[in-house]
Amino acid sequence: MNKYLEERKSKENKPVVAICYDFDKTLSPDDMQAQGYIQALGCDIKQFWTESNELAEKNDMDHNLAYMYEMVEKAEGQVLVTKKSLQEYGGRVKLFPGAEGWFDRINAYARDKGVITEHYIISSGLKEMIEGTAIAKRGVFEKIYASSFYFNERGAAKWPAQAVNYTNKTQFLFRIQKGILNINDPGVNDSFSEDELRVPFRNMIYIGDSDTDIPCMKLVTANGGHSIAVYNPETQDKSKAYKMMREKRIKFFAPADYSEGQELDLLVKDIIDRTASNEKLENKYYEQRKEQIVSDKGQSEETRKKVDLINALNNSGNFSYTHTVIADLSRFDGWTLSEREELFEIAVNNNQVRCILTDSDLKNFYTALLKQSKSLSDNARKVNDLMKE
């Protein structure tokens, strides 16, 4: 028996909205290490980060591993680096306004709408420090994905256990999507149909503040979810948010004020409202789609294969799989009008397909479909225009 099975989360009978947060400058106004720990080492904050970055650059080293090394190296003879001490430093970390009551308030609002909300941390900061914060101690987070240390039998930090950087943050979104939360559970690689996913990307909210959040923001946004850039409400510096909006990484931006009635509070509640309505339609779609597939079982083997591939294209969860499905679809020559229309509709409405429509294999496949069409429907014309772009 798979030892991870009991830890996996099953699909709920209500829609689940996963709200994923960066930590530093998203929930807290400053880097967590700079709110007591670096000062305890007798170091200047700016100098600590300069030396850490130089160490990374000179040694082709991950920046997160570099700062973790500096934390332990500079602590020798001054600060005892244990899980307990790091959690104590985490207890000193300040939070943005309203963050203390945010989680219970959002959960209650969602519950009234028939929606389940879960909160996740995906951060390059230290897991041990985050665990020591007032909010984490209350158990508000379903899971904390962050850099962390391995501690020996005496409780001392000896080695990095996890290093979470901006490029590998996205793996945790796929774990949340499938309900496979343990970082060592290989089941995250299993294939899931769209209606089996516990938290489809369209039901994810990613809240972050900087370039390190861009891969997650882009992934969530491209798949129908909601990415929000937050900025410090005191400085009102929106430059990073404007940049991310300009580059289509995010859908929204708001000050990092989590108080009731503030912009971020109202925005997330609007997303929950939309999810409650949208999921009713999605469930109806899946029910009728299954009914249609059952009715098609009396058709030829070739027709059934086409139906399966069209469904696979519509439900594709990553670009690599999309290319694989297109390769299989390209083996068929004749397409009925209804099949062509369905394929055109997927190309227009499915962000996963639309995003890579100009890749050679997709472009060749859809060009061939257009040539088979005596007259072009609205969706066919849109596909033609998109490929020209």
Residue, then its C-alpha position, 0 to 999 in steps of 0.5 A: m500500500n502507498k504510504y502517502l495515500e492517507e495524507r492525500k486530500s480527496k475531491e470535495n462535494k463543494p468547490v475548494v478555493a486555494i489561496c496561496y501566499d508568498f510571505d515576505k512583503t506579502l503577509s509581512p512588510d519586510d524579510m522575516q530574517a531582518q526582523g530580529y535574527i540578522q540583528a542578533l548576529g550583530c550584522d547590518i541587514k543590507q550588508f548581510w544580504t549583499e554578502s549572501n548574494e555575492l556568495a551565491e554569484k561567486n559559487d554558482m549557488d542558489h540564492n536561498l541556499a546562500y542565505m541559509y548558509e550565511m545564517v548558520e555560518k554567521a551564527e557560530g558562537q553567537v546564536l543557537v540555530t535550532k527549530k525552536s529558536l527560529q520559531e521564536y524569531g518568527g514570533r517577532v515577525k510583523l504582519f500587514p494590517g488585518a492579517e490576524g483576522w483575515f483567515d477566519r473572516i474569509n473562511a466564514y464568508a466562503r462557507d456562507k457561499g457554499v465554498i471551502t477556502e484553504h490557505y497555503i504558503i509558498s515562500s522562499g523564506l524559512k518554514e521554521m520562522i513562518e511556523g513561529t508566527a502568530i497566524a501559523k500557530r493558530g493553524v490557519f495554513e493547510k500547508i507551508y511550502a518554504s525553505s527549511f533546515y534539517f536538524n540533528e538529534r540535538g536540534a541544531a540546524k545542520w543542512p538545508a532540507q528544502a530550498v524553495n526558489y522562484t522557479n520551483k515554486t510552481q510544483f506546489l501548485f500542482r500538488i495543491q491542484k491534485g490534493i497530493l500535498n506531501i512533498n515526497d509523494p510521487g502521485v503528483n505525476d499521476s494523470f487526472s481528468e479535469d473533473e477529478l482535480r480537487v482544486p482546478f487552477r481556475n479556483m486558485i488565488y495567488i497573492g504575491d509581491s515581486d518577480t520571484d512570484i511571477p512563475c506561479m502568477k503566470l501559471v495560475t493566470a494562464n489557466g483561468g485562476h486569479s493572481i493578485a500583486v500586493y504592495n505596501p500600503e504605507t509606501q504606495d509603491k505600485s511600480k512592481a504591480y504595474k510591471m506585472m500587469r503590463e506583462k500580463r502576469i497578474k489580473f489584479f493588484a491591491p494594497a497589502d491591507y487585509s482588513e475587512g472592507q479594504e480593497l483586497d478583502l472585497l476583491v477576494k470575496d468577489i472571486i469567491d462569489r464568482t467561483a460559487s456560481n461558476e462551479k455550478l455551471e462546470n458541474k453541469y457541463y461535466e455531467q452532460r459531457k459524460e452523458q454525451i460520451v456514453s451516447d457516442k459509445g455506439q459509434s466507430e472506434e475511430t470516432r471514439k478515439k477522436v472524442d477521447l483526444i478532443n476531450a484530452l485536448n480540452n482538459s490538457g494541464n500542461f504544454s507538453y501534454t498538449h503537444t502530445v495530444i496534437a500529435d495524436l490528433s494529426r494522425f486523422d485526416g477526415w473531420t466532421l463539421s461538428e468535430r472541427e467546430e469543437l476543436f476551433e472552440i477549444a483553441v479559442n477558449n482554452n488558455q492552455v491551447r491558445c497560448i501555444l497556438t502559433d507553435s508549428d505542430l498546432k499551427n499545422f494541425y489547425t491550418a489543415l482543419l481550416k482548409q477542410s472548412k468550406s466556410l469559416s465559423d466565428n471560432a474558425r475565423k478567430v483561430n485563423d486570426l490568432m495564428k496570424e498574430 
